[in-house]
Amino acid sequence: MKKYLIIGVHPTPNGPLHLGHVAGPFLTLDIFYRCKKILGYDVFFVSGTDSYEEHVSLKAFEENTQEYDIAQKYSELILKDLCLLNIDLDTYLPLHNNRERYFFYCQSIIEEILRSDSTVKKNEVFPYDLLRGRYLSGGWLQGVCNLCGEDSGGFYCESCGGHHQPDEIYPHRFKYTDESNVIYLMIKSLFLRVTKKEIFKNIEGRYSNHTINMILSNILSRKEIHLTRLTLPSTFGPKITCPERYFNVAFSYTVGLTAFYLMCGDVYSSKCNGENAFDVENVKIVTAYGFDNVSAYLMGMEPILQKIGYKKITDINFVNQFLLLNGSKFSTSRNHALWVRHLVEQKVIHSDLLRLIMALNSPDKEIVDFNIETITATLNEFVRKWNSMLYRVSSLTKWTISLDGLDEFLEHFHSICEKDKNISRDLSSFILDILDISGSIKDDRIFSYFVLIMYIIYPIMPSTSKLFFNGVIKCNDGCISSNMLFSLCSFGNIYEKKYGNV
């Protein structure tokens, strides 16, 4: 039996989720997870939140509270948002609730990697806020990316995916800090030395993704040796205890990311017959992330795992581009976003329809514009055909099920489920195709075809599929309740005005 450990991206808990957060990594992995479950494979899905990322401290400052309170508040909201969209996690790991284990792993990784000959102890200049006694990096610091020339903040550029250091994004702009209070201090940090040759050899034969190759080529084109950050000066995060105390805290995007993945391996081991996915070859490790994290994963986490003795690293990586909203990036600060909670809790749209339209517009190969007018038209056309099929089924006076002649559809569905790749677009397009065909199915076959559709939609539209099959199980007289069929028709039309201001 095939075995999979699926590790979802662990977002920073500094706000709730909008569709830009969900459409790429989470939905892609959830559809993959459900498809493998249908085939009877052993699949385990873990995610969590990165409670020690710098944006948590920034949010705590904005809300005048403690970092722990921010991490707890938004980790709970993120989990609720995932549940609203039926993202079916087996385990959820907010790092602040697993602090001891997380800090232990970060410390162990640094100690182990110091024994290798691949580390560099480097002097660097960091801006420091005299008024608040804080080094300014991550979300506190903004500037211009030295690779692409676009505005950037933190350590990774959202425009080109490049990884940069604070002294590489000039001119500096500081959030909530007056320049007159900023001085520059010389500190020492720890870096991992990785070569261009090592990185490309590592991904050879494993990743054919155009986005991955483009980003890595762009980053590595300027030098043969790349320094991946392992520590940074901060008062927030896993403090590293070493003879050379200047290492300060573990860097969340490399050491912290590696620690999180190893913790996920521990969870898998405790829940799945004692096998640690990072120690055995018969478990495939699957992950997904945005293109701006390519260097964190492939130039950070994977080389770290190899340097500390792990031969097994991730097997399947799904990388997504950004999702735009009406032509521009989702933005929390500009309130230019579609929020999961608003859409689902206020019944602007059924969660299954939201999953379907995001799958159809999966940004796995290119930047996708989530255009409200186009989306509305697509959804209303789907609902029209869906309700037409349901009307025919509910009008039947006799129910018979025979899958004779439908094998071709089942085989195609299972062949999609079998693929070890991003199958969101393939499966959602197949659902539209079989719904189109339903109009030509004869009345004596429509119910069987309807049952087939209810089975096929499960990975993308799980609520609707489960509602139907649970209703079938409860039918003692062999009939299917017309009330149950009516409830499947509750999608209604989707009107642009329902979205409000976006």
DRENDRENSE-239231 format. One record per residue (C-alpha): y, z, x. Coordinates in nm, 4 decimals, always signed. Example, Ala and Ser with C-alpha at 12.3 -4.5 7.8 and 13.67 -1.06 7.14 Angstrom:
2
<north: -0.4500&up: +0.7800&east: +1.2300>
<north: -0.1060&up: +0.7140&east: +1.3670>
END
This chain:
502
<north: +0.0000&up: +0.0000&east: +0.0000>
<north: +0.3480&up: -0.0860&east: +0.1258>
<north: +0.5799&up: +0.2085&east: +0.1896>
<north: +0.9586&up: +0.2139&east: +0.1961>
<north: +1.2190&up: +0.4763&east: +0.2801>
<north: +1.5492&up: +0.3587&east: +0.1328>
<north: +1.8559&up: +0.5298&east: +0.2796>
<north: +2.1767&up: +0.4706&east: +0.0897>
<north: +2.5168&up: +0.4815&east: +0.2537>
<north: +2.6605&up: +0.8344&east: +0.2374>
<north: +3.0204&up: +0.7908&east: +0.1219>
<north: +3.3052&up: +1.0218&east: +0.2165>
<north: +3.3575&up: +1.2736&east: -0.0669>
<north: +3.7337&up: +1.2312&east: -0.0975>
<north: +3.7402&up: +1.0710&east: -0.4418>
<north: +3.5222&up: +0.9342&east: -0.7242>
<north: +3.3487&up: +0.5961&east: -0.7030>
<north: +3.5003&up: +0.2658&east: -0.8080>
<north: +3.3108&up: -0.0620&east: -0.8423>
<north: +3.4027&up: -0.1625&east: -0.4884>
<north: +3.1997&up: +0.1349&east: -0.3620>
<north: +2.9010&up: +0.0656&east: -0.5862>
<north: +2.8643&up: -0.3118&east: -0.6104>
<north: +2.7402&up: -0.3584&east: -0.2546>
<north: +2.5214&up: -0.0833&east: -0.1083>
<north: +2.4206&up: +0.1384&east: -0.4015>
<north: +2.3344&up: -0.1204&east: -0.6656>
<north: +2.1652&up: -0.3477&east: -0.4115>
<north: +1.9354&up: -0.0657&east: -0.2996>
<north: +1.8676&up: +0.0593&east: -0.6522>
<north: +1.7571&up: -0.2874&east: -0.7685>
<north: +1.5418&up: -0.3217&east: -0.4556>
<north: +1.3940&up: +0.0249&east: -0.5226>
<north: +1.3053&up: -0.0528&east: -0.8848>
<north: +1.1512&up: -0.3888&east: -0.7945>
<north: +0.9220&up: -0.2285&east: -0.5372>
<north: +0.8285&up: +0.0439&east: -0.7874>
<north: +0.7268&up: -0.2219&east: -1.0410>
<north: +0.4888&up: -0.3670&east: -0.7826>
<north: +0.3305&up: -0.0239&east: -0.7373>
<north: +0.4595&up: +0.0403&east: -0.3866>
<north: +0.5401&up: +0.3828&east: -0.2417>
<north: +0.9208&up: +0.3980&east: -0.2413>
<north: +1.1591&up: +0.6882&east: -0.1723>
<north: +1.5381&up: +0.6632&east: -0.2170>
<north: +1.7810&up: +0.9055&east: -0.0453>
<north: +2.1573&up: +0.9218&east: -0.0215>
<north: +2.4245&up: +1.1866&east: +0.0230>
<north: +2.7865&up: +1.2346&east: +0.1233>
<north: +2.9570&up: +1.2465&east: +0.4644>
<north: +3.1328&up: +1.5796&east: +0.4147>
<north: +3.2703&up: +1.6011&east: +0.7713>
<north: +3.4488&up: +1.2672&east: +0.7905>
<north: +3.8217&up: +1.2959&east: +0.8713>
<north: +3.9322&up: +1.1713&east: +0.5280>
<north: +3.7940&up: +1.4934&east: +0.3773>
<north: +4.0459&up: +1.6980&east: +0.5764>
<north: +4.3188&up: +1.4532&east: +0.4759>
<north: +4.2302&up: +1.4952&east: +0.1073>
<north: +4.2213&up: +1.8743&east: +0.1483>
<north: +4.5753&up: +1.8592&east: +0.2841>
<north: +4.6879&up: +1.6408&east: -0.0073>
<north: +4.5370&up: +1.8781&east: -0.2648>
<north: +4.6363&up: +2.1922&east: -0.0725>
<north: +4.2840&up: +2.3310&east: -0.0594>
<north: +3.9920&up: +2.3757&east: +0.1825>
<north: +3.7698&up: +2.0980&east: +0.3176>
<north: +3.4580&up: +2.2598&east: +0.1704>
<north: +3.6129&up: +2.2627&east: -0.1772>
<north: +3.7031&up: +1.8942&east: -0.1489>
<north: +3.3539&up: +1.8040&east: -0.0270>
<north: +3.1924&up: +2.0008&east: -0.3093>
<north: +3.4230&up: +1.8662&east: -0.5808>
<north: +3.3888&up: +1.4998&east: -0.4939>
<north: +3.0205&up: +1.5134&east: -0.3963>
<north: +2.9533&up: +1.6317&east: -0.7511>
<north: +3.1725&up: +1.3562&east: -0.8958>
<north: +3.0045&up: +1.0910&east: -0.6804>
<north: +2.6598&up: +1.2029&east: -0.7965>
<north: +2.7789&up: +1.1940&east: -1.1569>
<north: +2.9118&up: +0.8406&east: -1.1087>
<north: +2.5793&up: +0.7310&east: -0.9603>
<north: +2.3957&up: +0.8822&east: -1.2571>
<north: +2.6277&up: +0.7043&east: -1.5013>
<north: +2.5189&up: +0.3757&east: -1.3451>
<north: +2.1516&up: +0.4792&east: -1.3338>
<north: +2.1332&up: +0.4742&east: -0.9540>
<north: +1.7933&up: +0.6406&east: -0.9314>
<north: +1.7986&up: +0.8661&east: -0.6232>
<north: +1.4962&up: +1.0786&east: -0.5356>
<north: +1.7083&up: +1.3105&east: -0.3179>
<north: +2.0830&up: +1.3648&east: -0.2776>
<north: +2.2052&up: +1.5220&east: +0.0480>
<north: +2.5706&up: +1.6297&east: +0.0619>
<north: +2.6068&up: +1.7313&east: +0.4258>
<north: +2.8194&up: +2.0414&east: +0.3587>
<north: +2.5284&up: +2.1816&east: +0.1545>
<north: +2.2936&up: +2.1066&east: +0.4457>
<north: +2.5350&up: +2.2213&east: +0.7142>
<north: +2.2943&up: +2.4127&east: +0.9389>
<north: +2.0436&up: +2.1288&east: +0.9626>
<north: +2.3148&up: +1.8685&east: +1.0111>
<north: +2.4906&up: +2.0631&east: +1.2879>
<north: +2.1556&up: +2.1260&east: +1.4576>
<north: +2.0759&up: +1.7553&east: +1.4657>
<north: +2.4229&up: +1.6635&east: +1.5967>
<north: +2.3911&up: +1.9191&east: +1.8775>
<north: +2.0369&up: +1.8051&east: +1.9621>
<north: +2.1384&up: +1.4382&east: +1.9729>
<north: +2.4234&up: +1.5092&east: +2.2167>
<north: +2.2009&up: +1.7252&east: +2.4389>
<north: +1.9294&up: +1.4596&east: +2.4453>
<north: +2.1629&up: +1.1706&east: +2.5115>
<north: +2.3299&up: +1.3581&east: +2.7995>
<north: +1.9929&up: +1.3471&east: +2.9755>
<north: +2.0052&up: +0.9680&east: +2.9782>
<north: +2.2106&up: +0.7599&east: +3.2184>
<north: +2.3933&up: +0.5855&east: +2.9353>
<north: +2.6838&up: +0.8213&east: +2.8699>
<north: +3.0412&up: +0.7922&east: +2.9906>
<north: +3.2844&up: +1.0851&east: +3.0043>
<north: +3.6232&up: +0.9292&east: +2.9564>
<north: +3.9820&up: +1.0541&east: +2.9644>
<north: +4.1859&up: +0.9302&east: +2.6711>
<north: +4.5225&up: +0.9975&east: +2.5155>
<north: +4.5262&up: +1.1372&east: +2.1613>
<north: +4.8282&up: +1.2009&east: +1.9375>
<north: +4.8647&up: +1.5680&east: +1.8485>
<north: +5.0638&up: +1.7257&east: +1.5637>
<north: +5.2470&up: +2.0255&east: +1.7108>
<north: +5.3499&up: +2.1585&east: +1.3706>
<north: +4.9995&up: +2.1768&east: +1.2228>
<north: +4.7960&up: +2.2049&east: +1.5429>
<north: +4.5868&up: +1.8967&east: +1.4651>
<north: +4.4739&up: +1.5917&east: +1.6603>
<north: +4.5648&up: +1.2789&east: +1.4646>
<north: +4.2848&up: +1.0289&east: +1.4219>
<north: +4.0772&up: +0.8817&east: +1.1420>
<north: +4.2737&up: +0.8747&east: +0.8169>
<north: +4.5674&up: +1.0556&east: +0.9784>
<north: +4.6475&up: +0.7603&east: +1.2052>
<north: +4.7367&up: +0.4007&east: +1.1229>
<north: +4.8413&up: +0.0997&east: +1.3266>
<north: +4.7574&up: -0.2641&east: +1.4003>
<north: +4.4017&up: -0.3695&east: +1.4932>
<north: +4.3847&up: -0.4997&east: +1.8502>
<north: +4.1125&up: -0.7485&east: +1.7518>
<north: +4.2589&up: -0.9227&east: +1.4459>
<north: +4.6214&up: -0.8082&east: +1.4254>
<north: +4.5870&up: -0.6691&east: +1.0718>
<north: +4.6981&up: -0.3239&east: +0.9573>
<north: +4.4210&up: -0.0755&east: +1.0218>
<north: +4.3489&up: +0.2949&east: +1.0104>
<north: +4.0779&up: +0.5252&east: +1.1337>
<north: +3.8287&up: +0.3935&east: +1.3864>
<north: +3.7086&up: +0.0792&east: +1.2044>
<north: +3.9074&up: -0.2185&east: +1.0822>
<north: +3.8512&up: -0.3150&east: +0.7184>
<north: +3.9719&up: -0.6690&east: +0.7893>
<north: +3.7484&up: -0.7742&east: +1.0795>
<north: +3.4943&up: -0.4912&east: +1.1086>
<north: +3.6069&up: -0.4108&east: +1.4617>
<north: +3.5690&up: -0.0674&east: +1.6227>
<north: +3.8766&up: +0.0612&east: +1.8033>
<north: +4.0092&up: +0.3751&east: +1.9689>
<north: +4.3393&up: +0.5478&east: +1.8795>
<north: +4.5188&up: +0.3915&east: +2.1776>
<north: +4.4171&up: +0.0432&east: +2.0573>
<north: +4.6039&up: +0.0419&east: +1.7244>
<north: +4.9730&up: +0.0337&east: +1.8133>
<north: +5.2379&up: +0.0945&east: +1.6984>
<north: +5.1195&up: +0.4300&east: +1.5648>
<north: +5.2073&up: +0.5428&east: +1.2141>
<north: +5.1190&up: +0.8948&east: +1.1055>
<north: +5.0284&up: +1.0196&east: +0.7594>
<north: +5.2194&up: +1.3298&east: +0.6492>
<north: +5.3463&up: +1.3895&east: +1.0047>
<north: +5.6951&up: +1.3283&east: +1.1390>
<north: +5.6980&up: +1.1453&east: +1.4729>
<north: +5.9250&up: +1.4140&east: +1.6151>
<north: +5.6358&up: +1.6616&east: +1.5860>
<north: +5.3869&up: +1.4378&east: +1.7697>
<north: +5.3011&up: +1.4636&east: +2.1375>
<north: +5.0250&up: +1.2861&east: +2.3305>
<north: +4.7591&up: +1.4899&east: +2.5070>
<north: +4.5007&up: +1.3835&east: +2.7616>
<north: +4.1525&up: +1.4859&east: +2.6518>
<north: +3.7969&up: +1.3989&east: +2.7522>
<north: +3.5462&up: +1.2459&east: +2.5137>
<north: +3.1877&up: +1.1352&east: +2.5405>
<north: +3.0857&up: +0.7731&east: +2.4885>
<north: +2.7597&up: +0.5792&east: +2.4848>
<north: +2.7509&up: +0.2770&east: +2.7128>
<north: +2.5840&up: -0.0216&east: +2.5470>
<north: +2.5790&up: -0.3733&east: +2.6849>
<north: +2.6297&up: -0.6966&east: +2.4977>
<north: +2.2863&up: -0.8087&east: +2.6156>
<north: +2.1197&up: -0.4918&east: +2.4822>
<north: +2.2793&up: -0.5241&east: +2.1397>
<north: +2.1880&up: -0.8884&east: +2.0850>
<north: +1.8368&up: -0.8317&east: +2.2169>
<north: +1.8000&up: -0.5420&east: +1.9734>
<north: +1.8957&up: -0.7482&east: +1.6674>
<north: +1.7099&up: -1.0633&east: +1.7750>
<north: +1.4516&up: -1.1573&east: +1.5148>
<north: +1.5503&up: -0.8648&east: +1.2925>
<north: +1.8785&up: -0.9746&east: +1.1408>
<north: +1.9695&up: -1.3277&east: +1.0411>
<north: +2.2730&up: -1.2141&east: +0.8424>
<north: +2.5723&up: -1.4343&east: +0.9221>
<north: +2.8172&up: -1.1469&east: +0.8694>
<north: +2.6388&up: -0.9264&east: +1.1234>
<north: +2.6311&up: -1.1958&east: +1.3894>
<north: +2.9949&up: -1.2933&east: +1.3295>
<north: +3.1272&up: -0.9370&east: +1.3566>
<north: +2.9219&up: -0.8471&east: +1.6625>
<north: +3.0152&up: -1.1709&east: +1.8370>
<north: +3.3832&up: -1.1053&east: +1.7671>
<north: +3.3710&up: -0.7468&east: +1.8943>
<north: +3.1593&up: -0.8181&east: +2.2013>
<north: +3.3229&up: -1.1451&east: +2.3041>
<north: +3.5897&up: -0.9623&east: +2.5057>
<north: +3.3643&up: -0.7522&east: +2.7271>
<north: +3.0055&up: -0.7218&east: +2.8443>
<north: +2.9929&up: -0.3411&east: +2.8177>
<north: +3.0987&up: -0.1596&east: +2.5032>
<north: +3.1737&up: +0.2124&east: +2.4754>
<north: +3.0592&up: +0.3680&east: +2.1476>
<north: +3.2314&up: +0.6952&east: +2.0629>
<north: +3.0092&up: +1.0046&east: +2.0422>
<north: +3.2667&up: +1.2860&east: +2.0225>
<north: +3.6318&up: +1.3329&east: +1.9339>
<north: +3.8864&up: +1.6155&east: +1.9441>
<north: +3.9104&up: +1.7851&east: +1.6063>
<north: +3.9013&up: +2.1225&east: +1.4355>
<north: +3.6772&up: +1.9799&east: +1.1613>
<north: +3.3112&up: +1.8849&east: +1.1962>
<north: +2.9971&up: +1.9763&east: +1.3940>
<north: +3.1243&up: +2.1498&east: +1.7073>
<north: +2.9297&up: +2.0568&east: +2.0190>
<north: +2.8312&up: +2.3462&east: +2.2457>
<north: +2.7848&up: +2.2170&east: +2.5996>
<north: +2.8867&up: +2.3296&east: +2.9494>
<north: +3.1631&up: +2.0698&east: +2.9239>
<north: +3.3368&up: +2.2044&east: +2.6149>
<north: +3.5905&up: +1.9269&east: +2.6008>
<north: +3.3436&up: +1.7196&east: +2.4001>
<north: +3.4635&up: +1.9088&east: +2.0896>
<north: +3.2988&up: +1.7687&east: +1.7691>
<north: +3.0374&up: +1.5027&east: +1.6986>
<north: +3.1775&up: +1.1702&east: +1.5804>
<north: +3.0812&up: +1.1238&east: +1.2172>
<north: +3.0202&up: +0.7468&east: +1.2317>
<north: +2.7729&up: +0.7514&east: +1.5203>
<north: +2.6190&up: +1.0897&east: +1.6049>
<north: +2.6762&up: +1.2160&east: +1.2505>
<north: +2.5285&up: +0.9002&east: +1.1004>
<north: +2.2221&up: +0.9305&east: +1.3239>
<north: +2.1808&up: +1.2963&east: +1.2248>
<north: +2.1983&up: +1.2046&east: +0.8558>
<north: +1.9295&up: +0.9381&east: +0.8972>
<north: +1.6982&up: +1.1765&east: +1.0811>
<north: +1.7515&up: +1.4325&east: +0.8037>
<north: +1.6484&up: +1.1644&east: +0.5530>
<north: +1.3354&up: +1.1139&east: +0.7629>
<north: +1.2644&up: +1.4874&east: +0.7336>
<north: +1.3055&up: +1.4753&east: +0.3554>
<north: +1.0679&up: +1.1805&east: +0.3352>
<north: +0.8168&up: +1.3702&east: +0.5474>
<north: +0.8318&up: +1.6788&east: +0.3240>
<north: +0.7925&up: +1.4757&east: +0.0047>
<north: +0.5550&up: +1.2006&east: +0.1174>
<north: +0.2356&up: +1.3287&east: +0.2774>
<north: +0.3963&up: +1.4583&east: +0.5968>
<north: +0.4782&up: +1.1158&east: +0.7410>
<north: +0.8160&up: +1.0860&east: +0.9112>
<north: +0.9384&up: +0.7317&east: +0.8599>
<north: +1.0976&up: +0.7258&east: +1.2063>
<north: +0.7639&up: +0.8062&east: +1.3706>
<north: +0.5280&up: +0.5663&east: +1.1925>
<north: +0.5126&up: +0.1893&east: +1.1757>
<north: +0.3725&up: +0.1578&east: +0.8241>
<north: +0.6934&up: +0.2761&east: +0.6532>
<north: +0.9795&up: +0.0287&east: +0.6301>
<north: +1.3255&up: +0.1852&east: +0.6550>
<north: +1.5799&up: +0.0062&east: +0.4369>
<north: +1.9553&up: +0.0584&east: +0.4374>
<north: +2.2765&up: -0.1051&east: +0.3145>
<north: +2.6412&up: -0.0786&east: +0.4141>
<north: +2.9723&up: -0.2624&east: +0.4181>
<north: +3.0604&up: -0.5169&east: +0.6865>
<north: +3.3205&up: -0.2780&east: +0.8318>
<north: +3.0347&up: -0.0457&east: +0.9324>
<north: +2.8276&up: -0.3047&east: +1.1208>
<north: +2.9378&up: -0.1725&east: +1.4604>
<north: +2.8750&up: +0.1907&east: +1.3551>
<north: +2.5148&up: +0.1076&east: +1.2671>
<north: +2.4157&up: -0.1590&east: +1.5188>
<north: +2.6302&up: -0.0514&east: +1.8145>
<north: +2.6145&up: +0.3198&east: +1.7365>
<north: +2.3272&up: +0.4645&east: +1.5372>
<north: +2.0521&up: +0.2248&east: +1.6465>
<north: +2.1267&up: +0.2459&east: +2.0224>
<north: +2.1512&up: +0.6260&east: +1.9912>
<north: +1.8086&up: +0.6439&east: +1.8265>
<north: +1.6625&up: +0.4325&east: +2.1051>
<north: +1.8307&up: +0.6308&east: +2.3837>
<north: +1.6934&up: +0.9611&east: +2.2505>
<north: +1.3398&up: +0.8276&east: +2.2355>
<north: +1.2870&up: +0.6789&east: +1.8897>
<north: +1.1100&up: +0.3454&east: +1.9031>
<north: +1.1379&up: +0.3011&east: +1.5278>
<north: +1.4783&up: +0.2115&east: +1.3810>
<north: +1.5870&up: +0.0475&east: +1.0570>
<north: +1.3714&up: -0.2438&east: +0.9429>
<north: +1.5860&up: -0.3998&east: +0.6695>
<north: +1.9671&up: -0.3973&east: +0.6676>
<north: +2.1704&up: -0.5254&east: +0.3733>
<north: +2.5334&up: -0.5924&east: +0.4670>
<north: +2.7976&up: -0.6683&east: +0.2065>
<north: +3.1485&up: -0.8072&east: +0.2196>
<north: +3.4344&up: -0.6631&east: +0.0151>
<north: +3.4647&up: -0.6985&east: -0.3601>
<north: +3.8153&up: -0.7973&east: -0.4706>
<north: +3.9753&up: -0.7209&east: -0.8055>
<north: +4.1821&up: -1.0093&east: -0.9441>
<north: +4.2366&up: -1.1444&east: -0.5938>
<north: +4.3208&up: -0.8296&east: -0.3954>
<north: +4.1297&up: -0.5389&east: -0.2435>
<north: +4.0320&up: -0.2393&east: -0.4505>
<north: +4.2869&up: +0.0314&east: -0.3699>
<north: +4.2793&up: +0.3955&east: -0.4737>
<north: +4.6380&up: +0.4556&east: -0.3613>
<north: +4.7703&up: +0.1626&east: -0.5681>
<north: +4.5417&up: +0.2484&east: -0.8616>
<north: +4.4093&up: -0.1054&east: -0.8305>
<north: +4.0485&up: -0.0318&east: -0.9141>
<north: +3.7858&up: -0.0157&east: -1.1862>
<north: +3.6447&up: +0.3364&east: -1.1926>
<north: +3.2814&up: +0.3926&east: -1.2838>
<north: +3.3576&up: +0.6972&east: -1.4964>
<north: +3.6324&up: +0.5284&east: -1.6958>
<north: +3.4227&up: +0.2206&east: -1.7695>
<north: +3.1007&up: +0.3967&east: -1.8693>
<north: +3.2039&up: +0.7356&east: -2.0098>
<north: +3.4788&up: +0.5864&east: -2.2247>
<north: +3.2380&up: +0.3133&east: -2.3364>
<north: +3.4526&up: +0.0288&east: -2.2139>
<north: +3.1267&up: -0.1372&east: -2.1147>
<north: +2.7568&up: -0.0511&east: -2.1347>
<north: +2.6214&up: +0.0619&east: -1.7966>
<north: +2.3514&up: -0.2074&east: -1.8037>
<north: +2.6067&up: -0.4830&east: -1.8565>
<north: +2.8118&up: -0.3416&east: -1.5717>
<north: +2.5051&up: -0.3465&east: -1.3458>
<north: +2.4263&up: -0.7035&east: -1.4520>
<north: +2.7736&up: -0.8379&east: -1.3832>
<north: +2.7899&up: -0.6603&east: -1.0455>
<north: +2.4503&up: -0.8040&east: -0.9512>
<north: +2.5666&up: -1.1538&east: -1.0473>
<north: +2.8734&up: -1.0999&east: -0.8280>
<north: +2.6989&up: -0.9275&east: -0.5379>
<north: +2.9213&up: -0.9614&east: -0.2270>
<north: +2.6209&up: -1.0004&east: +0.0017>
<north: +2.7209&up: -1.3321&east: +0.1575>
<north: +3.0941&up: -1.3597&east: +0.1049>
<north: +3.4002&up: -1.1832&east: -0.0312>
<north: +3.3781&up: -1.1929&east: -0.4115>
<north: +3.6703&up: -1.1786&east: -0.6522>
<north: +3.5924&up: -0.9610&east: -0.9544>
<north: +3.8199&up: -1.1616&east: -1.1851>
<north: +3.8542&up: -0.9872&east: -1.5211>
<north: +3.9059&up: -1.3046&east: -1.7244>
<north: +3.6002&up: -1.4766&east: -1.5768>
<north: +3.3878&up: -1.1616&east: -1.6000>
<north: +3.4839&up: -1.1108&east: -1.9642>
<north: +3.3841&up: -1.4669&east: -2.0541>
<north: +3.0482&up: -1.4339&east: -1.8761>
<north: +2.9674&up: -1.1033&east: -2.0454>
<north: +3.0622&up: -1.2214&east: -2.3930>
<north: +2.8449&up: -1.5305&east: -2.3541>
<north: +2.5546&up: -1.3117&east: -2.2416>
<north: +2.6014&up: -1.0730&east: -2.5358>
<north: +2.6171&up: -1.3651&east: -2.7812>
<north: +2.2833&up: -1.5046&east: -2.6618>
<north: +2.1321&up: -1.1556&east: -2.6380>
<north: +2.2232&up: -1.0657&east: -2.9947>
<north: +2.1033&up: -1.4023&east: -3.1208>
<north: +1.7615&up: -1.3324&east: -2.9686>
<north: +1.7554&up: -0.9809&east: -3.1138>
<north: +1.8450&up: -1.1113&east: -3.4592>
<north: +1.5471&up: -1.3460&east: -3.4495>
<north: +1.3152&up: -1.0653&east: -3.3394>
<north: +1.4429&up: -0.8189&east: -3.6004>
<north: +1.3916&up: -1.0813&east: -3.8719>
<north: +1.0201&up: -1.1071&east: -3.7996>
<north: +0.7809&up: -0.9641&east: -4.0562>
<north: +0.4800&up: -0.9735&east: -3.8259>
<north: +0.4575&up: -0.8491&east: -3.4685>
<north: +0.2074&up: -1.0030&east: -3.2279>
<north: +0.2036&up: -0.9915&east: -2.8505>
<north: +0.0369&up: -1.2496&east: -2.6301>
<north: +0.1499&up: -1.3322&east: -2.2799>
<north: -0.0539&up: -1.6528&east: -2.2724>
<north: +0.1636&up: -1.9300&east: -2.1362>
<north: +0.4155&up: -1.6871&east: -1.9915>
<north: +0.2389&up: -1.6381&east: -1.6570>
<north: +0.4838&up: -1.8635&east: -1.4787>
<north: +0.7750&up: -1.6349&east: -1.5669>
<north: +0.5855&up: -1.3238&east: -1.4596>
<north: +0.4802&up: -1.4785&east: -1.1307>
<north: +0.8352&up: -1.5832&east: -1.0534>
<north: +0.9655&up: -1.2356&east: -1.1370>
<north: +0.7069&up: -1.0684&east: -0.9143>
<north: +0.7816&up: -1.3129&east: -0.6324>
<north: +1.1476&up: -1.2071&east: -0.6471>
<north: +1.0478&up: -0.8393&east: -0.6466>
<north: +0.8252&up: -0.8951&east: -0.3435>
<north: +1.1064&up: -1.0188&east: -0.1190>
<north: +1.2364&up: -0.7836&east: +0.1496>
<north: +1.5944&up: -0.8995&east: +0.1085>
<north: +1.8948&up: -0.8556&east: -0.1186>
<north: +1.7543&up: -0.9801&east: -0.4485>
<north: +2.0430&up: -0.8848&east: -0.6787>
<north: +2.1751&up: -1.2370&east: -0.7292>
<north: +1.8313&up: -1.3981&east: -0.7549>
<north: +1.7111&up: -1.1565&east: -1.0214>
<north: +2.0309&up: -1.1487&east: -1.2276>
<north: +2.0444&up: -1.5301&east: -1.2291>
<north: +1.6799&up: -1.5403&east: -1.3381>
<north: +1.7622&up: -1.3061&east: -1.6283>
<north: +2.0369&up: -1.5436&east: -1.7443>
<north: +1.7980&up: -1.8383&east: -1.7158>
<north: +1.5229&up: -1.6817&east: -1.9255>
<north: +1.7757&up: -1.5702&east: -2.1858>
<north: +1.8978&up: -1.9306&east: -2.2101>
<north: +1.5405&up: -2.0464&east: -2.2691>
<north: +1.4897&up: -1.7937&east: -2.5517>
<north: +1.6792&up: -2.0206&east: -2.7912>
<north: +1.4070&up: -2.2849&east: -2.7624>
<north: +1.1117&up: -2.0476&east: -2.8094>
<north: +0.9319&up: -2.0865&east: -3.1430>
<north: +0.9315&up: -1.7991&east: -3.3925>
<north: +0.5603&up: -1.7268&east: -3.3499>
<north: +0.6172&up: -1.6763&east: -2.9759>
<north: +0.9607&up: -1.5134&east: -2.9735>
<north: +0.8378&up: -1.1548&east: -2.9857>
<north: +0.6065&up: -1.2021&east: -2.6879>
<north: +0.8899&up: -1.3680&east: -2.4996>
<north: +1.1178&up: -1.0804&east: -2.5977>
<north: +0.8718&up: -0.8253&east: -2.4544>
<north: +0.8581&up: -1.0286&east: -2.1332>
<north: +1.2372&up: -1.0225&east: -2.1053>
<north: +1.2447&up: -0.6469&east: -2.1637>
<north: +1.0053&up: -0.6067&east: -1.8716>
<north: +1.1936&up: -0.8415&east: -1.6390>
<north: +1.5365&up: -0.6853&east: -1.6969>
<north: +1.4216&up: -0.3362&east: -1.5913>
<north: +1.5478&up: -0.3393&east: -1.2287>
<north: +1.8968&up: -0.4450&east: -1.3374>
<north: +1.9192&up: -0.3161&east: -1.6969>
<north: +1.6979&up: -0.0046&east: -1.6866>
<north: +1.8464&up: +0.1804&east: -1.9862>
<north: +1.7831&up: -0.1080&east: -2.2237>
<north: +1.4349&up: -0.1742&east: -2.0900>
<north: +1.3322&up: +0.1927&east: -2.1132>
<north: +1.4820&up: +0.2260&east: -2.4610>
<north: +1.2620&up: -0.0573&east: -2.5822>
<north: +0.9367&up: +0.0480&east: -2.4174>
<north: +0.9826&up: +0.4138&east: -2.5126>
<north: +1.0352&up: +0.2952&east: -2.8696>
<north: +0.7146&up: +0.0927&east: -2.8544>
<north: +0.5190&up: +0.3955&east: -2.7322>
<north: +0.6486&up: +0.6070&east: -3.0212>
<north: +0.5444&up: +0.3533&east: -3.2851>
<north: +0.2265&up: +0.5010&east: -3.4323>
<north: +0.1860&up: +0.2365&east: -3.7021>
<north: +0.1950&up: -0.0558&east: -3.4640>
<north: +0.5349&up: -0.1637&east: -3.5922>
<north: +0.8598&up: -0.1551&east: -3.4063>
<north: +1.1482&up: +0.0235&east: -3.5708>
<north: +1.4343&up: -0.1980&east: -3.6837>
<north: +1.6669&up: +0.0929&east: -3.5957>
<north: +1.5424&up: +0.0785&east: -3.2398>
<north: +1.6066&up: -0.2948&east: -3.2282>
<north: +1.9518&up: -0.2410&east: -3.3717>
<north: +2.0326&up: +0.0075&east: -3.0959>
<north: +1.9487&up: -0.2604&east: -2.8392>
<north: +2.2235&up: -0.4657&east: -2.9999>
<north: +2.4908&up: -0.2037&east: -2.9317>
<north: +2.6511&up: -0.3887&east: -2.6400>
<north: +2.9252&up: -0.5408&east: -2.8521>
<north: +3.1807&up: -0.7847&east: -2.7172>
<north: +3.3755&up: -0.7099&east: -2.4017>
<north: +3.7469&up: -0.7636&east: -2.4367>
<north: +3.9893&up: -0.7864&east: -2.1472>
<north: +4.2301&up: -0.5449&east: -2.3151>
<north: +3.9678&up: -0.2694&east: -2.2907>
<north: +4.0066&up: -0.2522&east: -1.9149>
<north: +4.3630&up: -0.1292&east: -1.9414>
<north: +4.5892&up: -0.1517&east: -1.6383>
<north: +4.4076&up: -0.2487&east: -1.3203>
END
